[in-house]
Amino acid sequence: MTGQSHHIYWQSLEEPGFEHLHIVCGDSGIEATGFILRKLGDLHLRNRYEMVLSADWQFRSLSLGSSESGGEAKPRRLQLSRDDAGNWSREGQTLPELAGCCDVDIQITPFTNSLPIGRLKLAPGESAEVDMVYLPFPALMPQRHRQRYRCLAADRYLFEAPDSGFSAELPLDRHGLVLDYPTLFQRSWPR
């Protein structure tokens, strides 16, 4: 794919960890490849994901590979896709329990918070609630998760998880990608 190419690095603030994201945005769509090294409790995770989105930030597919050391080391693979009618599937098996979900939220990356922000394109003062497909680590079992996004300014959103009461103010870079995620992630480069 040709288009604007960006490299981004984040550092985990909870436990040791880093992510390198390469994202290419073009007229035909968006391709994102992320590499994540992360300590999570007693586990040491190595993850690679490839995500395809339409040019207007509609989720299309995710391929995620995860391996861990510590505890029981089991490499895991996950293939998720969403068709134009909004039907989700995992490795080709339909997931009717995820009907109505629009985006994916991978627990250990701030990138996926950029998906609903880019797709919704809210004006300052506007907000929207969305059902996400949440992927917790290390289980990688897709779950429905309700989230709310409120546009505070062109470069700032308020993220809320109504079920847990968690919220965070998310600053964005000039491309609309999350810069920092308070207490969880900090952009290392570019600032």
C-alpha positions in Angstrom: 0.0 0.0 0.0 1.2 3.5 -0.8 0.3 6.6 1.2 1.4 8.4 4.3 3.7 6.3 6.4 4.2 6.9 10.2 6.4 5.1 12.7 5.3 5.5 16.4 6.9 4.3 19.6 5.1 4.0 23.0 6.4 3.0 26.4 4.2 1.2 29.0 3.9 3.0 32.3 2.5 0.1 34.3 5.1 -2.5 33.8 8.1 -2.7 31.5 7.1 -2.7 27.8 7.4 -1.0 24.5 5.5 -0.9 21.2 6.6 0.1 17.7 3.7 0.9 15.3 4.0 1.3 11.6 0.9 2.7 10.0 0.3 3.5 6.3 -2.8 5.6 5.4 -3.8 5.7 1.8 -6.9 6.3 -0.4 -7.6 2.6 -0.4 -7.4 2.1 3.3 -5.1 1.9 6.4 -2.7 -0.8 7.3 -1.2 -0.9 10.8 1.6 -3.3 12.0 2.5 -3.3 15.7 5.2 -5.1 17.6 4.8 -5.2 21.4 7.2 -6.4 24.0 5.5 -6.3 27.4 5.8 -7.7 30.9 2.3 -8.5 32.3 2.4 -9.9 35.8 4.7 -13.0 35.6 4.5 -13.2 31.9 6.8 -11.8 29.3 4.8 -11.2 26.1 6.0 -10.8 22.5 3.2 -9.8 20.2 2.8 -8.8 16.5 -0.4 -7.6 15.0 -1.5 -6.6 11.5 -4.7 -4.6 11.2 -6.6 -3.5 8.1 -9.0 -0.6 8.1 -10.9 1.2 5.4 -9.9 4.7 4.5 -12.6 6.1 6.9 -11.3 3.9 9.8 -13.9 1.1 9.5 -12.3 -2.1 11.0 -11.8 -4.9 8.5 -9.4 -7.5 9.9 -6.8 -8.3 12.5 -4.2 -10.9 12.6 -2.5 -11.2 16.0 0.3 -13.5 17.2 1.4 -13.7 20.8 4.0 -15.8 22.6 4.8 -15.7 26.2 7.5 -16.9 28.6 6.8 -17.5 32.3 4.0 -19.7 33.4 2.8 -22.0 30.7 4.3 -20.7 27.4 1.7 -21.2 24.7 2.0 -19.3 21.4 -1.4 -17.9 20.4 -2.8 -16.7 17.1 -6.0 -14.8 16.5 -7.7 -13.9 13.2 -10.7 -11.5 13.5 -12.6 -10.0 10.6 -15.7 -7.9 10.1 -17.6 -7.7 6.9 -19.5 -4.8 5.4 -22.8 -5.9 7.0 -21.1 -5.8 10.5 -20.8 -9.6 11.0 -17.7 -10.7 13.0 -15.8 -13.9 12.6 -12.8 -15.6 14.3 -10.8 -17.9 12.1 -13.8 -18.1 9.8 -16.3 -18.9 12.5 -19.2 -16.4 12.9 -19.4 -14.6 16.2 -23.1 -13.4 16.6 -22.4 -12.2 20.1 -20.3 -9.4 18.7 -23.0 -8.1 16.3 -23.1 -4.3 16.5 -19.5 -3.9 17.5 -17.6 -1.6 15.3 -13.9 -1.5 16.5 -11.3 -3.6 18.2 -9.6 -2.6 21.5 -6.4 -4.6 22.2 -5.7 -4.3 25.9 -1.9 -3.7 25.6 -1.8 -0.9 23.0 -3.0 2.7 22.9 -3.3 2.5 19.1 -6.7 0.9 19.1 -8.3 3.9 21.0 -7.5 5.8 17.8 -9.9 3.6 15.8 -13.3 5.0 17.1 -11.8 8.5 17.3 -10.8 8.3 13.6 -14.1 6.7 12.6 -16.5 8.9 14.5 -14.8 12.3 13.7 -16.7 14.0 16.5 -16.8 17.8 16.8 -15.8 19.4 20.1 -18.6 18.8 22.7 -20.0 15.8 20.9 -19.8 12.3 22.3 -20.7 8.7 21.3 -21.0 5.3 22.9 -19.7 2.4 21.0 -19.5 -1.4 21.5 -16.0 -2.6 21.1 -14.5 -6.1 20.7 -12.1 -6.1 23.6 -9.1 -8.4 23.5 -7.6 -9.0 27.0 -4.2 -10.6 27.5 -3.1 -13.3 27.7 -6.4 -15.0 27.0 -7.3 -13.2 23.7 -10.9 -14.2 24.1 -13.0 -11.5 22.3 -15.5 -9.8 24.6 -18.1 -7.0 24.0 -17.1 -3.9 25.9 -19.0 -0.6 26.0 -17.0 2.6 25.7 -17.7 6.3 25.4 -15.7 8.9 23.6 -16.2 12.6 24.1 -14.4 15.2 21.9 -13.0 17.9 24.2 -11.1 19.6 21.4 -9.7 18.7 18.0 -6.6 17.2 19.7 -8.2 15.8 22.9 -10.7 13.2 23.8 -12.2 11.8 27.0 -12.4 8.0 27.0 -14.8 6.4 29.5 -15.6 2.7 30.2 -19.1 3.1 31.8 -19.2 -0.5 33.3 -16.0 0.0 35.3 -16.1 3.7 35.9 -12.6 4.1 34.3 -11.8 7.3 32.4 -8.8 8.9 30.8 -8.1 12.1 28.8 -6.4 11.2 25.6 -4.3 13.8 23.8 -3.9 13.2 20.0 -1.1 14.0 17.6 -1.7 16.0 14.3 -2.7 12.8 12.6 -5.4 12.0 15.2 -3.4 9.1 16.8 -3.3 8.8 20.6 -0.1 10.4 22.0 -0.4 9.4 25.6 -2.7 7.3 27.8 -2.4 8.6 31.3 -1.0 6.0 33.8 -0.8 3.4 31.0 1.2 4.5 28.0 3.5 7.4 27.0 4.6 8.3 23.4 8.4 8.0 23.2 8.7 9.1 19.6 7.7 11.2 17.8 6.4 13.7 20.4 
